[in-house]
């Protein structure tokens, strides 16, 4: 499974696992990461189309709280991945960069990380996620 697919699955639930990073809408399920609740929760229709958007911020805030450490998911791709119990290594981030079509130098990790965070927020929004406006370009 792709890194983006794992992020989608952790935020939107298992139905999002099949969503490719390259496009297409995910079908959010009523679930959210283990040990968290998304409040209202989104449900999928029989066709797999999202019936409602998934509010990303509360899900990630709860994931951070469950980790019991200070993680700045709103500004750090590494902290966001850690909050979701995903591999945040440079290799994993380079793989995610490839999935999201990063064209910069992957050896410049600081620049890549900033780009990844912005691109991820945009991609989550495009796939049915309600992302705080200040996190979108």
Residue, then its C-alpha position, 0 to 999 in steps of 0.5 A: x500500500x502506498x504511503x498516501x494510502x496509509x495516511x488516507x486510511x488512518x484519517x478516513x478509515x479503511x475504505x480510503x486505503x485503495x485511494x491512489x495518490x495520483x487522483x480520484x476521490x476516496x470513499x471515506x468510511x465511518x471509521x477513524x484511527x484506532x482509539x479515536x473518534x471523528x465525531x459525526x463520522x462520514x459514511x459511504x454510499x453504496x456506490x462508494x461516493x463520500x456522503x460527507x466530508x471528514x474533518x481532518x483537524x479533530x482526528x489528527x488532534x486526537x491522534x496527537x493526544x493519544x501519543x502523549x508527546x508534543x507533535x506539531x502535525x499542523x506544520x510538520x509532515x514528520x509529526x503528522x506521520x508519527x501521530x498516525x503511527x506511520x513510518x516517518x523516516x526519510x526513505x518513507x518521506x521520499x516515497x511519499x514525495x514520489x507518490x505526490x509528484x515532487x519534482x524538487x531535490x529529495x536530498x534537500x529534506x527541509x524543502x521537501x518536508x515543507x512541500x510534502x506537508x502542503x501537498x498532503x493537506x491539498x490532497x486530503x482536501x481534494x479527497x473529501x477531507x475538511x482541512x483548516x483553511x490556514x493549512x491550504x495554499 
